């Protein structure tokens, strides 16, 4: 088995990073953790083939994650270096569903959030093997929460197959997702977007599902999410997301 120093050297050589000490520091810090080392040893060859077949570059320099609650799917997209658009690289099953379709509005509701987020925590020593934290509550959540004292927090993409409001992918799959996110962050992508939708708006069945709900507030929220979904779906580029005073997402 390769030593930690040898693995770090191989890892950094794959990036060909020479000048940015912050990027080197982040990668080295992650690789000091046994679970990240294991992920690298077990998954790097597999991921290399997947990304080379898809976008012709590995490791990725810009990635985007998208989740669909109804379909229990988690997508990994990466920027194609020649076409300058995002391309779908791989789709993973979400292992366990927590709550029901609909946004998270307060602590303890067991809901998985719906909306537009970014990864703000890398946790290599998670209780759920490895985990990536989301910036929930975001500005929209904070405005639309039904409990201003406690809209909830600590929402993660993680391993294992249990959840109370998070996105569990199993230990085996979180190794890949965590490694992909580490690669992109080490390559300079400071913010990795994560879009979470109640269902896949590209599927014709979503209109039938939407018709089963009568709450106009909820349906208007879902139509607002669809605007962001459509922007990416049509352009394969990420919108610039902002929030108005009423908690509505704006895209440009």
C-alpha positions as CSV (number, residue, x, y, z in Angstrom):
1,X,0.0,0.0,0.0
2,X,1.3,3.5,-0.8
3,X,2.3,5.7,2.0
4,X,0.4,8.9,2.8
5,X,3.2,11.0,1.4
6,X,3.3,9.0,-1.8
7,X,-0.5,9.3,-2.3
8,X,-0.3,13.1,-1.7
9,X,2.4,13.4,-4.3
10,X,0.4,11.4,-6.8
11,X,-2.7,13.4,-6.0
12,X,-1.0,16.8,-6.5
13,X,0.7,15.7,-9.6
14,X,-2.7,14.9,-11.1
15,X,-3.6,18.5,-10.7
16,X,-0.3,19.9,-11.9
17,X,-0.7,22.7,-9.4
18,X,2.5,24.7,-8.8
19,X,1.8,28.2,-7.7
20,X,-1.5,28.3,-5.6
21,X,-0.5,27.2,-2.1
22,X,-4.2,27.5,-0.9
23,X,-5.2,24.8,-3.4
24,X,-2.3,22.6,-2.4
25,X,-3.0,23.1,1.2
26,X,-6.7,22.1,0.8
27,X,-5.8,18.9,-1.0
28,X,-3.1,17.9,1.4
29,X,-5.3,18.6,4.3
30,X,-8.0,16.3,3.0
31,X,-5.6,13.5,2.1
32,X,-4.4,13.4,5.7
33,X,-7.7,11.8,6.6
34,X,-7.9,8.1,6.3
35,X,-11.3,8.0,4.7
36,X,-10.3,10.4,1.9
37,X,-7.2,8.4,1.3
38,X,-9.3,5.3,1.0
39,X,-11.7,7.1,-1.4
40,X,-8.7,8.1,-3.5
41,X,-7.2,4.6,-3.6
42,X,-10.5,2.9,-4.3
43,X,-12.2,5.3,-6.7
44,X,-9.7,7.4,-8.5
45,X,-9.2,5.0,-11.4
46,X,-12.9,4.5,-11.8
47,X,-13.6,8.2,-11.8
48,X,-10.8,8.9,-14.2
49,X,-12.4,6.6,-16.8
50,X,-15.8,8.1,-16.3
51,X,-14.7,11.7,-16.7
52,X,-12.3,11.0,-19.6
53,X,-15.1,9.2,-21.4
54,X,-17.5,12.0,-20.7
55,X,-15.6,15.3,-21.0
56,X,-12.1,14.2,-21.9
57,X,-10.5,15.8,-18.8
58,X,-9.6,14.5,-15.3
59,X,-9.7,15.7,-12.6
60,X,-12.6,18.1,-13.2
61,X,-12.1,21.8,-12.6
62,X,-15.8,22.8,-12.3
63,X,-18.7,20.6,-11.2
64,X,-22.4,20.9,-10.4
65,X,-24.7,18.6,-8.4
66,X,-28.4,18.2,-9.0
67,X,-30.9,16.2,-6.9
68,X,-34.4,15.1,-7.6
69,X,-36.4,14.0,-4.5
70,X,-39.3,12.2,-6.2
71,X,-37.0,10.2,-8.5
72,X,-34.4,9.7,-5.8
73,X,-31.6,10.7,-8.2
74,X,-28.4,12.6,-7.7
75,X,-26.6,13.9,-10.8
76,X,-23.0,15.0,-11.3
77,X,-22.3,17.5,-14.0
78,X,-18.9,18.8,-15.1
79,X,-17.8,21.6,-17.3
80,X,-16.7,20.4,-20.7
81,X,-13.4,22.2,-21.4
82,X,-13.9,22.6,-25.2
83,X,-17.7,23.1,-25.4
84,X,-17.8,25.4,-22.3
85,X,-21.0,23.9,-21.1
86,X,-21.9,21.5,-18.4
87,X,-22.3,17.8,-19.3
88,X,-23.9,15.1,-17.3
89,X,-21.2,12.7,-16.1
90,X,-22.9,10.3,-13.8
91,X,-26.2,9.7,-11.9
92,X,-26.4,8.1,-8.5
93,X,-29.4,6.7,-6.6
94,X,-30.4,8.5,-3.4
95,X,-30.4,5.7,-0.8
96,X,-33.2,6.9,1.5
97,X,-36.0,9.4,1.5
98,X,-36.6,11.6,4.4
99,X,-39.9,13.5,4.7
100,X,-42.1,14.2,1.7
101,X,-42.0,16.3,-1.4
102,X,-41.9,19.9,-0.4
103,X,-39.4,22.4,1.0
104,X,-37.9,22.4,4.4
105,X,-39.4,25.2,6.5
106,X,-38.4,24.6,10.1
107,X,-36.2,22.5,12.3
108,X,-37.4,19.0,13.0
109,X,-39.8,18.7,10.0
110,X,-37.5,15.9,8.6
111,X,-37.7,17.6,5.2
112,X,-34.9,17.7,2.6
113,X,-34.6,21.3,1.4
114,X,-35.6,22.4,-2.1
115,X,-33.8,25.2,-3.7
116,X,-30.4,26.5,-4.8
117,X,-27.5,25.9,-2.5
118,X,-23.7,25.5,-2.5
119,X,-21.3,23.2,-0.6
120,X,-19.8,25.1,2.4
121,X,-18.4,22.2,4.5
122,X,-16.1,19.3,3.8
123,X,-16.3,16.8,6.6
124,X,-13.8,13.9,6.3
125,X,-14.7,12.5,9.7
126,X,-18.4,12.5,9.5
127,X,-20.7,10.2,11.6
128,X,-21.9,9.2,8.1
129,X,-18.5,8.3,6.7
130,X,-17.9,11.4,4.6
131,X,-20.2,14.4,4.2
132,X,-20.6,17.6,2.3
133,X,-22.5,20.4,4.0
134,X,-25.0,22.7,2.3
135,X,-25.6,26.4,3.1
136,X,-29.1,25.7,4.4
137,X,-30.8,27.9,5.3
138,X,-30.1,30.2,2.4
139,X,-31.6,33.6,2.0
140,X,-34.9,32.3,0.6
141,X,-35.3,29.7,3.3
142,X,-34.7,32.3,6.0
143,X,-37.5,34.5,4.5
144,X,-40.0,31.7,3.9
145,X,-39.4,29.7,7.1
146,X,-42.5,29.1,9.3
147,X,-40.2,29.2,12.3
148,X,-38.0,32.3,12.3
149,X,-36.3,31.2,15.5
150,X,-35.2,27.9,14.1
151,X,-35.5,27.1,10.3
152,X,-33.1,24.2,10.8
153,X,-29.5,23.6,9.9
154,X,-26.9,20.9,9.3
155,X,-28.0,19.6,5.9
156,X,-25.5,17.3,4.3
157,X,-24.9,15.0,1.4
158,X,-23.4,12.0,3.1
159,X,-22.7,8.3,3.3
160,X,-24.7,5.5,5.0
161,X,-28.4,5.0,4.2
162,X,-30.2,6.9,6.9
163,X,-31.4,10.5,6.9
164,X,-33.3,13.2,8.7
165,X,-33.5,15.9,6.1
166,X,-30.2,15.0,4.3
167,X,-29.2,13.3,1.1
168,X,-27.7,9.8,1.9
169,X,-25.8,8.1,-1.0
170,X,-24.2,5.1,0.8
171,X,-20.6,5.0,1.8
172,X,-19.4,3.7,-1.5
173,X,-21.0,6.5,-3.5
174,X,-20.1,9.3,-1.1
175,X,-16.5,8.3,-1.7
176,X,-16.9,9.3,-5.3
177,X,-18.9,12.4,-4.7
178,X,-16.5,13.6,-2.0
179,X,-13.5,13.0,-4.2
180,X,-15.1,14.8,-7.1
181,X,-15.9,17.8,-4.9
182,X,-12.4,17.8,-3.5
183,X,-10.9,17.8,-7.0
184,X,-13.0,20.7,-8.1
185,X,-12.4,22.7,-5.0
186,X,-8.7,22.0,-5.2
187,X,-8.7,23.2,-8.8
188,X,-10.1,26.6,-7.7
189,X,-13.9,26.1,-7.7
190,X,-14.7,27.9,-4.4
191,X,-18.4,27.4,-4.6
192,X,-19.9,24.1,-5.8
193,X,-23.6,24.6,-6.6
194,X,-26.2,22.0,-5.5
195,X,-29.7,22.4,-6.9
196,X,-32.4,20.3,-5.2
197,X,-35.8,19.9,-6.9
198,X,-39.0,18.1,-5.7
199,X,-39.1,16.2,-9.0
200,X,-37.5,16.2,-12.5
201,X,-39.3,18.9,-14.5
202,X,-37.9,17.4,-17.7
203,X,-40.1,14.3,-17.1
204,X,-43.6,14.5,-18.5
205,X,-45.0,12.9,-15.4
206,X,-44.2,16.0,-13.3
207,X,-47.4,17.8,-14.5
208,X,-49.6,15.0,-13.3
209,X,-47.8,15.0,-9.9
210,X,-48.1,18.7,-9.6
211,X,-51.8,18.5,-10.3
212,X,-52.3,16.4,-7.1
213,X,-51.3,19.4,-5.0
214,X,-53.8,22.2,-4.3
215,X,-51.7,24.5,-2.0
216,X,-51.1,27.6,-4.2
217,X,-48.2,28.8,-2.1
218,X,-46.4,25.5,-2.6
219,X,-47.2,25.3,-6.3
220,X,-45.9,28.9,-6.9
221,X,-42.7,28.0,-5.1
222,X,-42.3,24.9,-7.3
223,X,-42.9,27.0,-10.4
224,X,-40.3,29.4,-9.2
225,X,-37.8,26.5,-8.9
226,X,-38.7,25.4,-12.4
227,X,-37.5,28.8,-13.7
228,X,-34.0,27.9,-12.4
229,X,-34.3,24.4,-13.7
230,X,-35.3,25.6,-17.2
231,X,-32.4,28.0,-17.3
232,X,-29.8,25.3,-16.8
233,X,-31.7,22.8,-18.8
234,X,-31.8,25.0,-21.9
235,X,-28.3,26.6,-21.6
236,X,-26.3,23.9,-19.7
237,X,-24.9,26.8,-17.8
238,X,-25.5,27.8,-14.2
239,X,-27.7,30.9,-13.6
240,X,-26.7,33.7,-11.3
241,X,-29.2,33.2,-8.4
242,X,-30.5,35.9,-6.2
243,X,-33.5,36.3,-3.9
244,X,-36.0,39.1,-3.6
245,X,-37.6,40.5,-0.5
246,X,-40.4,37.9,-0.6
247,X,-38.0,34.9,-0.8
248,X,-38.5,34.3,-4.5
249,X,-35.5,33.1,-6.5
250,X,-34.4,35.4,-9.4
251,X,-32.2,34.1,-12.2
252,X,-29.9,35.8,-14.8
